């Protein structure tokens, strides 16, 4: 019964956010996050993958080159390269559109989230272990390195759930420096899960 109440509470907070009834605040210190936690504040993050804008720029630039190269007598490899970048840009844009639908609702009772097509929920009582780290993430074939925070939860059913700060946006945290926003992300999840990381 308790899980149903906490899930409906988190769903209501997300619904309020979508209907523009969400109460925004500014949280830049540990004390402000702790105060929000003690007051029962529910935080809502929505998908905001940074590379989505880059995908649109890549697509537009490649499409421009393709049109310009198509008008002249340029080598076919230049046209093929531009065609590849147009297709790559379209794939990134479609992935970015899916990521825009992501959300993460963090409350004192649990977490309600969506990734791609799956909506899920877990309570803080189900968390057995939390691991948090912030730093530069470099992946092969995906330059340049990106600074992000990642929090991993190990649930009692053995499932691992990971959240990255780069995948979500929240205007309640400071925008600059980027590390401060990532630290607030880690602190929020750590505090609400009752596992203080700092």
Residue frames relative to the residue before (quaternion, step in Angstrom):
aa qw qx qy qz dx dy dz
X 1.0000 0.0000 0.0000 0.0000 0.00 0.00 0.00
X 0.6425 0.5391 -0.3215 0.4397 3.56 1.02 -0.84
X 0.6542 0.5148 -0.3203 0.4521 3.60 0.99 -0.80
X 0.6201 0.5316 -0.3436 0.4635 3.61 1.07 -0.67
X 0.6589 0.5040 -0.3067 0.4667 3.59 0.96 -0.86
X 0.6859 0.4734 -0.3006 0.4638 3.59 0.88 -0.88
X 0.6310 0.5201 -0.3372 0.4665 3.61 1.03 -0.71
X 0.6706 0.4842 -0.3094 0.4692 3.61 0.90 -0.85
X 0.6091 0.5461 -0.3442 0.4608 3.59 1.12 -0.63
X 0.6810 0.4714 -0.2799 0.4855 3.59 0.96 -0.87
X 0.6250 0.5268 -0.3344 0.4691 3.61 1.05 -0.73
X 0.6392 0.5237 -0.3205 0.4631 3.57 1.02 -0.82
X 0.6384 0.5214 -0.3263 0.4628 3.60 0.99 -0.82
X 0.6637 0.4865 -0.3075 0.4777 3.60 0.96 -0.80
X 0.6279 0.5264 -0.3254 0.4720 3.58 1.05 -0.76
X 0.6334 0.5181 -0.3221 0.4760 3.58 1.01 -0.80
X 0.6310 0.5338 -0.3279 0.4575 3.57 1.02 -0.80
X 0.6780 0.4864 -0.2915 0.4677 3.59 0.89 -0.93
X 0.7182 0.4251 -0.2388 0.4965 3.59 1.09 -0.73
X 0.4755 -0.7099 0.3973 0.3349 3.56 1.36 0.26
X 0.4885 0.6302 -0.4515 0.4005 3.59 1.07 0.80
X 0.4288 0.7121 -0.4465 0.3312 3.57 1.29 0.23
X 0.3327 -0.7474 0.5424 0.1909 3.58 -0.92 0.89
X 0.2155 -0.7980 0.5555 0.0906 3.56 -0.44 1.26
X 0.0649 -0.7616 0.6432 0.0442 3.52 -1.26 0.57
X 0.3863 -0.6834 0.5522 0.2808 3.57 -1.30 -0.05
X 0.0171 -0.8108 0.5817 -0.0629 3.55 -0.66 1.16
X 0.0924 0.8208 -0.5523 0.1127 3.55 -0.38 1.27
X 0.7470 0.3274 -0.2057 0.5408 3.61 1.25 -0.10
X 0.6568 -0.5004 0.3914 0.4062 3.53 -1.31 0.33
X 0.6474 0.5421 -0.3177 0.4315 3.57 0.96 -0.89
X 0.6526 0.5106 -0.3162 0.4619 3.59 1.00 -0.79
X 0.6403 0.4997 -0.3237 0.4853 3.60 1.03 -0.74
X 0.6529 0.5101 -0.3161 0.4622 3.61 0.95 -0.84
X 0.6375 0.5169 -0.3203 0.4732 3.57 1.03 -0.78
X 0.6435 0.5110 -0.3169 0.4737 3.59 0.98 -0.84
X 0.6346 0.5313 -0.3206 0.4606 3.58 1.01 -0.82
X 0.6974 0.4666 -0.2830 0.4645 3.60 0.86 -0.94
X 0.6750 0.4629 -0.2919 0.4949 3.60 1.20 -0.45
X 0.5202 -0.6758 0.3960 0.3403 3.61 1.27 0.05
X 0.2609 0.7932 -0.5090 0.2090 3.60 1.17 0.52
X 0.2008 -0.7466 0.6237 0.1149 3.55 -1.07 0.82
X 0.2290 -0.7857 0.5660 0.0994 3.57 -0.76 1.10
X 0.1427 -0.7766 0.6101 0.0661 3.55 -1.05 0.84
X 0.0721 -0.7583 0.6478 0.0127 3.54 -0.88 1.06
X 0.1460 -0.7784 0.6034 0.0929 3.57 -1.05 0.72
X 0.6642 -0.5239 0.3596 0.3937 3.54 -1.23 0.51
X 0.1512 0.7841 -0.5868 0.1341 3.52 -0.90 0.92
X 0.0334 0.8414 -0.5380 0.0399 3.53 0.85 0.95
X 0.4870 -0.7145 0.4341 0.2525 3.54 -0.68 1.19
X 0.6744 0.5237 -0.3057 0.4213 3.60 0.98 -0.77
X 0.4538 0.6866 -0.4573 0.3369 3.60 1.24 -0.12
X 0.6600 0.4889 -0.3046 0.4822 3.60 0.96 -0.86
X 0.6350 0.5302 -0.3244 0.4587 3.55 1.00 -0.82
X 0.6241 0.5419 -0.3333 0.4536 3.58 1.05 -0.75
X 0.6551 0.5007 -0.3131 0.4713 3.58 0.95 -0.84
X 0.6506 0.5065 -0.3163 0.4691 3.60 0.96 -0.84
X 0.6408 0.5259 -0.3203 0.4585 3.59 0.97 -0.87
X 0.6614 0.5118 -0.3008 0.4583 3.56 0.91 -0.94
X 0.6890 0.4843 -0.2897 0.4547 3.59 0.81 -0.98
X 0.6611 0.5026 -0.3090 0.4636 3.57 0.93 -0.87
X 0.6748 0.4877 -0.2942 0.4693 3.59 0.90 -0.90
X 0.6382 0.5192 -0.3267 0.4652 3.58 1.02 -0.77
X 0.6252 0.5307 -0.3293 0.4680 3.58 1.03 -0.78
X 0.6648 0.4919 -0.3021 0.4741 3.59 0.89 -0.92
X 0.6388 0.5337 -0.3284 0.4464 3.58 0.98 -0.83
X 0.6620 0.4925 -0.3051 0.4755 3.59 0.94 -0.86
X 0.6691 0.4930 -0.3040 0.4657 3.60 0.90 -0.93
X 0.6834 0.4760 -0.2908 0.4709 3.59 0.90 -0.90
X 0.6409 0.5413 -0.3209 0.4398 3.57 1.07 -0.70
X 0.6507 0.5314 -0.3166 0.4405 3.58 1.16 -0.55
X 0.7409 0.3719 -0.2138 0.5168 3.57 1.15 -0.58
X 0.5421 -0.5835 0.4737 0.3758 3.52 -1.32 -0.18
X 0.1503 0.8023 -0.5527 0.1678 3.55 0.41 1.29
X 0.6399 -0.5323 0.3756 0.4076 3.58 -1.18 0.47
X 0.5863 -0.6216 0.3982 0.3336 3.52 -1.09 0.74
X 0.5946 0.5726 -0.3873 0.4105 3.62 1.08 -0.53
X 0.6182 0.5328 -0.3486 0.4608 3.62 1.08 -0.63
X 0.6551 0.4901 -0.3077 0.4857 3.58 1.01 -0.80
X 0.6507 0.5070 -0.3235 0.4636 3.60 0.98 -0.79
X 0.6373 0.5201 -0.3289 0.4639 3.60 1.00 -0.78
X 0.6592 0.4934 -0.3081 0.4765 3.58 0.93 -0.86
X 0.6269 0.5326 -0.3352 0.4593 3.59 1.03 -0.76
X 0.6209 0.5356 -0.3371 0.4626 3.58 1.02 -0.80
X 0.6899 0.4786 -0.2897 0.4594 3.60 0.86 -0.93
X 0.5982 0.5375 -0.3640 0.4698 3.61 1.10 -0.57
X 0.6719 0.4810 -0.2970 0.4785 3.59 0.89 -0.92
X 0.6417 0.5197 -0.3159 0.4672 3.58 0.98 -0.87
X 0.6472 0.5168 -0.3089 0.4676 3.59 0.98 -0.83
X 0.6445 0.5165 -0.3194 0.4645 3.59 1.00 -0.81
X 0.6426 0.5127 -0.3204 0.4707 3.59 1.01 -0.79
X 0.6589 0.5004 -0.3083 0.4695 3.58 0.95 -0.85
X 0.6411 0.5210 -0.3266 0.4592 3.58 0.99 -0.79
X 0.6726 0.4834 -0.3149 0.4634 3.60 0.88 -0.87
X 0.6366 0.5023 -0.3298 0.4835 3.59 1.04 -0.70
X 0.6440 0.5285 -0.3121 0.4566 3.57 1.02 -0.79
X 0.6232 0.5288 -0.3389 0.4659 3.59 1.05 -0.74
X 0.6417 0.5030 -0.3233 0.4804 3.58 1.00 -0.77
X 0.6743 0.4982 -0.3021 0.4536 3.59 0.96 -0.83
X 0.5753 0.5792 -0.3832 0.4322 3.59 1.15 -0.47
X 0.6580 0.5123 -0.3055 0.4596 3.60 1.18 -0.45
X 0.4739 0.6691 -0.4456 0.3593 3.60 1.27 -0.12
X 0.0539 0.7709 -0.6342 -0.0227 3.54 -1.24 0.44
X 0.1317 -0.7569 0.6375 0.0584 3.52 -1.31 0.48
X 0.0457 -0.7909 0.6099 -0.0221 3.57 -0.58 1.20
X 0.0783 -0.8118 0.5784 -0.0169 3.56 -0.58 1.22
X 0.0604 0.8038 -0.5864 0.0797 3.55 -0.69 1.12
X 0.7039 -0.4631 0.3226 0.4313 3.59 -1.26 0.13
X 0.7121 0.4546 -0.2636 0.4655 3.61 1.14 -0.50
X 0.8000 -0.2099 0.1623 0.5382 3.60 1.07 -0.57
X 0.4836 -0.6369 0.5255 0.2904 3.52 -1.37 -0.32
X 0.1002 -0.7512 0.6522 0.0190 3.54 -1.03 0.99
X 0.1134 0.8294 -0.5313 0.1304 3.60 -0.58 1.07
X 0.1773 -0.7473 0.6293 0.1184 3.51 -1.38 0.36
X 0.0208 0.7538 -0.6566 0.0185 3.50 -1.11 0.87
X 0.8275 -0.0338 -0.0516 0.5580 3.55 -0.79 1.08
X 0.8178 -0.2293 0.1600 0.5030 3.64 -0.42 -1.09
X 0.6560 0.5439 -0.2901 0.4355 3.57 1.27 -0.17
X 0.1426 -0.7541 0.6375 0.0673 3.57 -0.92 1.02
X 0.0376 0.8178 -0.5693 0.0751 3.57 -0.82 0.98
X 0.1644 -0.7699 0.6135 0.0618 3.54 -1.35 0.29
X 0.0935 0.7654 -0.6367 -0.0008 3.56 -1.17 0.59
X 0.4158 -0.6882 0.5392 0.2505 3.53 -1.21 0.61
X 0.6102 -0.5652 0.4066 0.3779 3.55 -1.20 0.50
X 0.5963 0.5747 -0.3648 0.4256 3.60 1.12 -0.54
X 0.6425 0.5360 -0.3143 0.4484 3.59 1.21 -0.46
X 0.5757 0.6049 -0.3738 0.4037 3.60 1.26 -0.28
X 0.2134 -0.7859 0.5711 0.1028 3.56 -0.78 1.09
X 0.8074 0.0079 0.0611 0.5867 3.57 1.02 -0.79
X 0.1086 -0.7738 0.6202 0.0688 3.55 -1.16 0.67
X 0.0563 -0.7661 0.6399 0.0201 3.53 -1.07 0.83
X 0.0101 -0.8090 0.5868 -0.0318 3.55 -0.81 1.00
X 0.0694 0.7834 -0.6137 0.0697 3.54 -1.06 0.80
X 0.1154 -0.7609 0.6341 0.0752 3.52 -1.19 0.63
X 0.3603 0.7234 -0.5348 0.2466 3.54 -1.00 0.78
X 0.6711 -0.4718 0.3762 0.4308 3.51 -1.33 -0.15
X 0.1829 -0.7656 0.6103 0.0894 3.53 -0.93 0.95
X 0.0166 -0.7827 0.6217 -0.0226 3.56 -0.70 1.11
X 0.0353 -0.7976 0.6021 -0.0090 3.54 -0.74 1.05
X 0.5390 -0.6156 0.4499 0.3580 3.57 -1.03 0.69
X 0.8294 0.1881 -0.1895 0.4907 3.53 -1.08 0.85
X 0.7193 0.3747 -0.2654 0.5213 3.63 1.21 0.21
X 0.1072 0.8003 -0.5842 0.0819 3.64 0.54 1.03
X 0.6628 -0.1354 -0.7294 -0.1020 1.70 -2.29 0.87
X 0.6586 -0.4769 0.3627 0.4552 3.61 -1.23 0.10
X 0.2206 -0.7831 0.5750 0.0866 3.56 -1.05 0.82
X 0.3502 -0.7183 0.5576 0.2246 3.57 -0.99 0.83
X 0.1734 0.7845 -0.5746 0.1563 3.57 -0.73 1.07
X 0.3451 -0.6862 0.5903 0.2481 3.54 -1.33 0.23
X 0.0916 -0.7897 0.6056 0.0353 3.54 -1.03 0.81
X 0.0854 -0.7758 0.6247 0.0216 3.55 -0.90 1.00
X 0.1110 -0.7975 0.5926 0.0194 3.57 -0.80 1.08
X 0.1422 -0.7741 0.6137 0.0626 3.55 -0.91 0.98
X 0.1869 -0.7269 0.6479 0.1300 3.54 -1.07 0.81
X 0.2369 -0.8027 0.5366 0.1074 3.56 -0.53 1.20
X 0.6734 -0.5238 0.3493 0.3875 3.56 -1.27 0.40
X 0.6629 0.4853 -0.3139 0.4759 3.62 1.18 -0.41
X 0.6051 -0.5930 0.3351 0.4123 3.60 1.31 0.16
X 0.5328 0.6375 -0.3958 0.3913 3.59 1.27 -0.11
X 0.2604 -0.7406 0.5977 0.1627 3.58 -1.10 0.77
X 0.0775 -0.7758 0.6257 0.0243 3.55 -0.96 0.92
X 0.0914 -0.8100 0.5792 0.0087 3.59 -0.76 1.11
X 0.0716 -0.7622 0.6422 0.0380 3.51 -1.15 0.78
X 0.1415 -0.7771 0.6095 0.0681 3.57 -0.97 0.93
X 0.5173 -0.6706 0.4378 0.3017 3.54 -0.91 0.92
X 0.6186 0.5684 -0.3504 0.4141 3.60 1.07 -0.62
X 0.6476 0.5508 -0.3113 0.4247 3.59 1.18 -0.49
X 0.7621 0.3138 -0.1584 0.5437 3.59 1.24 -0.32
X 0.1885 -0.7550 0.6098 0.1501 3.53 -1.26 0.40
X 0.0184 0.7677 -0.6387 0.0482 3.51 -1.16 0.75
X 0.3186 -0.7850 0.5040 0.1682 3.57 -0.59 1.12
X 0.5493 0.6307 -0.3968 0.3781 3.60 1.24 -0.02
X 0.6681 0.4489 -0.2935 0.5157 3.59 1.23 -0.33
X 0.5990 -0.5658 0.4040 0.3973 3.61 -1.13 0.49
X 0.4419 -0.7058 0.4885 0.2607 3.56 -0.98 0.86
X 0.7970 0.1232 -0.0465 0.5895 3.57 1.02 -0.80
X 0.5339 -0.2302 -0.8111 0.0633 1.58 -1.84 1.59
X 0.6582 -0.5373 0.3615 0.3839 3.56 -1.20 0.57
X 0.6278 0.5574 -0.3396 0.4241 3.59 1.03 -0.75
X 0.6122 0.5482 -0.3556 0.4452 3.59 1.06 -0.68
X 0.6396 0.5192 -0.3195 0.4683 3.58 1.00 -0.81
X 0.6613 0.5001 -0.3010 0.4711 3.58 0.98 -0.85
X 0.6464 0.5104 -0.3204 0.4680 3.58 1.01 -0.77
X 0.6313 0.5145 -0.3318 0.4761 3.60 1.05 -0.71
X 0.6123 0.5493 -0.3369 0.4582 3.59 1.07 -0.75
X 0.6739 0.4774 -0.2855 0.4863 3.59 0.90 -0.96
X 0.6626 0.5178 -0.3074 0.4454 3.57 0.88 -0.95
X 0.6456 0.5324 -0.3198 0.4444 3.58 0.93 -0.90
X 0.7071 0.4481 -0.2695 0.4759 3.59 0.77 -0.99
X 0.6491 0.5167 -0.3212 0.4566 3.59 1.01 -0.75
X 0.6813 0.4904 -0.2900 0.4597 3.57 0.90 -0.91
X 0.6901 0.4791 -0.2881 0.4597 3.56 0.86 -0.92
X 0.6810 0.4547 -0.2974 0.4910 3.59 1.12 -0.55
X 0.4308 -0.7293 0.4229 0.3219 3.56 1.38 0.06
X 0.5770 0.5060 -0.4015 0.4999 3.56 1.16 0.71
X 0.1901 -0.8202 0.5271 0.1151 3.59 0.12 1.21
X 0.2878 -0.7782 0.5424 0.1319 3.53 -0.70 1.16
X 0.7322 0.3801 -0.2245 0.5187 3.59 0.99 -0.80
